[in-house]
Amino acid sequence: MNEMLSFAWLHDAVTWLLAPALAALLLACAVALVEAGIATGERLYGLARLRATGDIVRVQTVARHRLERADLLARIPPMLGLMATIIPLGPGLAALGKGDPAQLASAVTVAFDATVLGLVAGIAGLVVGKLRRRWYEETLEAME
């Protein structure tokens, strides 16, 4: 029993991470929507304007920054989703052990929702990144 009590602070600290992780996932979904909009504008107008400048170094710099953003969006939200999936399952399973399946059901719902949010934002980042990579390669090839 003393052993369990000595690690109670760890459980409290990890549980505290759930709300920020869920907030970050919601923010990541919003960023994914914004990035998709920016990518659409890029494809329709932005790349042609960049190409018209004839400045290959500027195109490479813009491409690097925009691809880095998309790559981060593709990688971080799925990790946050996994984190927000696992955190509520501990208390949910403990509640099941105490005969409270309703709390487990609530925890599993939060876990699945977090997983979906992480995957949605990550997929959006992956798609935007792949499209941008192709578009910038085509733009740079046309400029050379």
QUIFENDA-V177733 format. One record per residue. PHI is phi in radians with two decimals (NA if undefined). OMEGA is omega in whole degrees, -180 to 180 (* if undefined). NEAR is the number of other C-alpha atoms within 12 Angstrom. Layout:
phi;omega;near
PHI;OMEGA;NEAR
PHI;OMEGA;NEAR
This chain:
phi;omega;near
NA;179;7
-1.09;179;7
-1.10;179;8
-1.15;-179;10
-1.17;-177;11
-1.23;179;11
-1.88;179;13
-1.09;179;14
-1.10;179;13
-1.16;178;14
-1.07;179;19
-1.08;-180;17
-1.12;-180;14
-1.17;178;22
-1.08;179;25
-1.08;-178;17
-1.27;-176;22
-1.09;-178;30
-1.08;177;22
-1.10;179;21
-1.15;179;33
-1.16;177;34
-1.10;178;20
-1.12;177;28
-1.16;177;36
-1.11;177;28
-1.09;179;22
-1.10;177;37
-1.14;177;32
-1.14;178;23
-1.10;179;27
-1.09;177;36
-1.12;179;24
-1.10;180;21
-1.09;177;33
-1.12;177;29
-1.15;178;18
-1.09;180;22
-1.11;177;33
-1.11;177;18
-1.10;177;16
-1.04;-177;27
-1.14;-176;24
-1.35;-173;14
-2.31;-170;14
-1.08;-178;23
-1.15;178;34
-1.13;178;21
-1.14;178;17
-1.10;179;27
-1.08;-178;29
-1.12;179;17
-1.22;-179;16
1.32;-177;19
-1.63;-177;18
-1.11;-180;22
-1.10;178;16
-1.12;179;21
-1.09;179;33
-1.11;180;26
-1.14;179;16
-1.08;-180;24
-1.05;-179;33
-1.04;-179;19
-1.13;-178;18
-1.25;177;28
-1.24;177;30
-1.11;178;23
-1.08;-180;31
-1.13;179;36
-1.14;177;30
-1.10;179;27
-1.14;179;38
-1.31;-174;32
-1.78;-172;27
-1.28;-179;32
-1.01;176;40
-1.08;177;33
-1.18;176;27
-1.10;178;39
-1.09;177;39
-1.13;179;29
-1.05;-179;33
-1.28;174;38
-1.42;-175;36
-1.33;-174;28
-0.98;-177;33
-1.31;-178;37
-1.23;178;29
-1.04;177;24
-1.10;179;29
-1.13;178;27
-1.20;177;22
-1.10;178;17
-1.14;177;20
-1.08;177;19
-1.09;178;14
-1.63;177;13
1.51;-179;12
-2.08;-178;16
-1.18;179;17
-1.12;179;18
-1.20;176;22
-1.10;179;23
-1.04;178;19
-1.13;180;21
-1.13;-180;29
-1.16;177;26
-1.08;177;20
-1.06;-179;29
-1.06;-179;30
-1.16;178;24
-1.07;179;25
-1.12;178;38
-1.07;-179;30
-1.10;180;26
-1.05;180;35
-1.10;180;38
-1.22;179;31
-1.06;-179;31
-1.15;180;39
-1.14;178;37
-1.11;178;28
-1.05;178;36
-1.09;179;39
-1.13;-179;29
-1.13;179;26
-1.05;-180;36
-1.10;180;32
-1.12;179;24
-1.12;180;25
-1.05;-180;37
-0.99;180;31
-1.12;-178;19
-1.09;-180;29
-1.24;175;34
-1.09;178;22
-1.10;180;20
-1.13;-180;30
-1.16;177;28
-1.09;180;15
-1.18;-179;17
-1.42;-178;21
-1.45;*;13
